[in-house]
Amino acid sequence: MSLLPVVERHLRAHSVPPSRFGRLVAGDPRFVFDLRRGREPRAATRDRVLAHIARTDAQASKDVRATNSRMEGPHATAL
């Protein structure tokens, strides 16, 4: 499995600029651009990137569930 499609999907889903993502997960603002040019990261870097994506996705799902439960609660009002 290639890392690039996973990263690209994450960037689109969370509206994250590639340079910000690279700086955050790899300390390298060119990380995503280099992946697009064929860079293959080391296993440790790949694991760190995938772990970050999993954490971010889990947090986003949790936030959506919390928002939905507040909207469906006993004090919810119809719009």
C-alpha positions, 0 to 999 in steps of 0.5 A, a space after each residue: 500500500 502506498 502512503 501517498 493516496 492515504 495522505 492525499 485523502 486525509 489532506 482533502 478530508 480535513 482541508 490541511 495544506 500539504 506543507 502544514 501536514 508535512 511540518 506537523 508529522 515529519 518536521 519537513 514542509 516538503 514532505 508531501 511534495 516529495 511523496 508526490 515526486 516518489 519519495 519513500 519514507 522510512 518505516 518509522 516515518 511512515 508509522 508516525 504519519 499513519 498514527 497521526 492520520 488515525 488519531 486525527 480521524 478518530 478525533 474528528 469522528 468523536 467531535 461529529 458524534 458529540 455535535 450530533 448528540 447535542 443536536 438530538 438531546 432533550 433540549 434540541 430545537 427544530 430549525 
